[in-house]
Structures are given as structure tokens and as C-alpha cells.
């Protein structure tokens, strides 16, 4: 699954297998869960999750090709998308979502190999970018997206084993990464997050580790190896950073969340 943290330190986790969203406190105590109710409360296949400054929760429903917005307690607010396609505001198996400081919502529209931008009400902003390929600004099944405090957008370009960086209008700025297991290389990266200083954390999924970079892609540190002990991972997917710099990792193969310092 994926993970997000709100401004008060609550942790939201999407559980794909159980079709639910869980909310925990920062110590891992369960506060509330939702997702398997009727109609708009139902989430068929929850993937990416993001929280805005007001505490509203955005969930990508990969199975129904839609975004759902809930309040911080899981009460349904609005939904958009809901039909498979490549037109504006439609999705093809979307995976990732992020919200910037102004409430704009960015969706990693995975099957369409693009990013779409919406306002907080789900209205299409006339901005989308990306197409299938490996050139600058192109994607191969992008699965995650995050936004820094300056509005720069970072995309986990999964099949191209790289991170791409854009401004808030989708103008290409930079990229880093290649296939491999060395520092700054990736194998099927799925999760991405950014902290308040602009450092970028990547869940390097099939290398079973986390890598940390500065905002220009300069490698800082990595941690984790394959395994089930503390600090080890099996196919980590989602990642989030709270306001204190603590890092939460959805350690999917071990069915757990792990929390680390910066």
C-alpha cells in the first residue's frame, strides 16, 4: 500500500488487499478505518493517498479509475473520474496522488503515462503532461508523485527507473536515476516523498531499500536490505515524511509500517 502523514502527525495507510484506509496516530495506534462501505464510501482498490493542509484525505481508487476525497475521519466528500479513458479527467489505472500547498491535486495516471492536475474540488485544471517513452518529460508507468514546498513536482517514473522533476505547470526541470542497485540507481521504484527541506526519499522497491537525495538528485544516504527484521524490507512501496522529519515506510511484503528518523 501507500502512506501519507497529516500536519498533526496522523498516519494514513491504504490497504489494497482489504480495500480499506487506516488512520493511525504517530505511534501506530489505530484511530479509524474506512473504505468497504456502500456507494461512495466503497474503495475497490485503494492505492495512493495524500492529505491537504485542512486534513482532507485524497485516495486513488485504481480499481474504479477515480479519486475520492474524504475528511480526516473518513467521511466521504466528493469523487471524480470513475471512467476508464485517456480524455481530460479520465484515468487508466491511476496509482499516485499528491496535494500542494494551494490545494492543487496531482494524479499519477499510470496507464496513460501522464500527470494530471486538478483543483481541490476535482475540476481539471487544463494541465496534464507526459506520454509513453523514455525522453525528458515522458513516462513508463509512473506510480507515485509528490510536491515540495516550492511547488516542484517529483514523479516516480517506475519503468524508466528514474525520478523526474517538474515545475507546477509540468515544465521539465531535471531527472536522475538508472536501472541498477548502486547509489542513485533504482529497480522498480514505487514510492516517493519530500521533506520540508526539499530532500527526496524514494522507496526503491525491488532493491528493498530507501534512498535519500537532495532536491537536485544528489545522493545522501540509503538504508535497508531484503528481509523481515527491523530496518529490513520486502518490496517497500509507499513512503511519507512528517513535519519532524520522521520517515514512514509501507513495507508491503512484511505487511507492516516502519518508522525511522531522518
N, C-alpha and C positions, 0 to 999 in steps of 0.2 A: 504493500500500500504506500500511501504518501502521507506527509505530516506537515502541519503548519502550527505556528505559535502566535497568540494574540499579544496585545500590549500589556496585559496583566499576567502573562506567563502561562495561561492555559494552553494545553496542547491538544490539537485535533488530529485524529488519525483516521484514514479511510481503510476499511477492511473489505477488500474486494470479495473474498470468499464467503463472508457472511452478509454482504450487501448492507453494511452499516457504517455510520460515522460515530466515532467515540470522542468524547471530550474528557480530558484528564487535567488535574492540577499539575504543577511543575514537579511534584514528587511521584507522579504516576497513579494517583488515586482517581478512580473513575467518578466523574461528575454526572454525565448524562450520555445517552446514546440515542440515535435515531436512524431512519433510513428504510425500514421494512414495513412502513405503514401503507395506507391506501393512496392512490392517485398521486398528487404532487409530493406527498411525503415519502413515496417509494423511490429508491435509488437502485437501479438494476445492477450497475457495475461501477461503484464509486472509485475514481482514480485520483486526479489532482485535487488539492484543497488549498484554499487561500483565505485569509482573514483581512478585512479592511480596518481602517482606523476607528470605526464605530463598533467593531466587533461582529459585523456581519460575516457569514461564512459562505464561500462560494465552492461548490462541489461539481467536478466534472463527472457526468454520468456517461461513461464510454458506451455502455450498452444501448442507451436510448439517444445518443448523439445530442445531448443537451447540457446546459449549465443550470444548476439550481442554486438559489440564494436563500439562506436561512438566517434567522437571528442567532445569537450566541447560545441559545438554549435549544436550537433545532426546530424552531417554529418556521414553517415554510413561508416565504415572502413572494418570490417570483421565479419564473423559469423562462429560458429562451433556447432557441434551436429546436431540437426534437424531430428533425427530419434529416435523413442522410442526403448529402449532396455537396456540391462544390460552389454553390452560389454564396453571395454575401450573407453571413449569419447562419449558414448551414455548416454542418460538420461531418467529418468522416472519421469515426473512432478517435475523438479527441482524448488527450491524456493529461495535459498540464494546464494550470491556471495561476495567474499572479495578479495582484492589485497594486497600483502605485499610490502615492500619497494624495493624489487628487481623486481617487476612486475609479480611475480607468481600469478596465479588466482586460488582461491579455490572455488569450487562449492558444495553447499549442494544439493546433488542428492537425493531428498526427498523420492521418491517412491522406490529407490534402497537402501535406508537406509545406505548411504555412503557419504564420501567426496572424490571428485576427484580434482587433482592438475594439472594445465596446465601452460605453459609459456604464455607470453603476446600476442603471435600470435595464441593461441588456440591449440598448439600442446600438446598432452598428455604427461605428464612428467614421466610416468611409476609408478606414486604413486597414489594409492587410498586406502582408508581404511574404514572399517565398514561393518556390516551385521546386519540383524534384530535381536533384542534381547535387554536385559537389563544389560548385563555384561559390564565390562570395555571395552571401545572401540566399543561397539555395540550401535545401534541407533533404535529409534522408530520414524520414520518420522521427521528427522532433518530439520528444516526450515530456519535456519539462521547460518551464520558463520562470524567470524571476526578475525583479526590478529593484534597482538600488535607489538611494535617497535622492539622486540627481535625475532620476527618470530613465537611466540607461537600462536596456532590456538585454538580458543574457538568456541564450537558448541552448539547451542540451540537444545538440544535433547528433542523435544517437547513432545512426548507421554510418555517419561520417566520422565518428569518434573524435568530436571536437566541440568546443564552446564557441559560439558566435555572439558578438556584442553589437548592439544597435542603439541608436537614439530612440526617443519615444515616438518618432514618426516612422521608424523602420529603416532609417538610413544606416547602411553598414558602416561599422567603425573598426572592428578588429576580430581576430579569431586566434585560437590556439588549440593544440592537441593533434594527435595522430593515433593510429592503431598501435597498441603495444602495452607493455607492463612497466616501462620506465617512468621516471618522474615526468609529469606533464603529458603522458600518454594514457589512452583510455581503451577499454574494451566494453562497449555497450553501456556507456554512461546513461543513467535514467533520472537521477535526481540532481537538483541544483538549488543553491540558496546563497544569499548575500547578507553580510552583517552590516552594522551601522557605520563601519569604517570603509566599506566597499570591498572587503575581502570576499572572494567567491569560493564556496565549498561545493564539491562535486562528489556525488555518490557514484564511484567508478565500479559499476555493478558487478561485472563478471571478473574483475580483478579483486573483488571482495575487500575494498578499501575506500577510505575517504581521502581526497586530495584538497588542499587549500592553496589558493592563489591570491595575489593582489589583483586590483581591478584592471591591470594591464596584462594579466595572464602569467606573471612571473611566479614560478613555483615557490611555495613557502614550506609546506610540510605535508606529510601523508601519514596515515595510520590505519592499521587493520590488516589481517590476513584471513584466509579461509578457515572457518572453524566455529565452534559453539561456545567457547569460553568468553569471559568478559573481555570486551575490546576486540573480539574477532567477529567476522561477519560471514553470512552466506547470502550472496546476491542482495546487498543493500539497495533499496530503491529511493524512497523519499528522504529528504533532509530539510531541516529548518534550523534557524538560529534565533534565539531570543534577544531581548534588549541588553542583557548582561553578557552576551557572547557565548552562552551555552549552546551546544550543538546537539540536536535530536536526530537520530537516525532510525528509519524504519528498516530493521534488519529482517527482511522478509523471509528468508529461508529458515531463520530461527524463530519466526512468529513473535517478535518482540520489538520494543523500542529501547534503544540505548541512548544515554545522555552523557555528554562529555563537556569538559571546559574548552575554551577556545584554542 
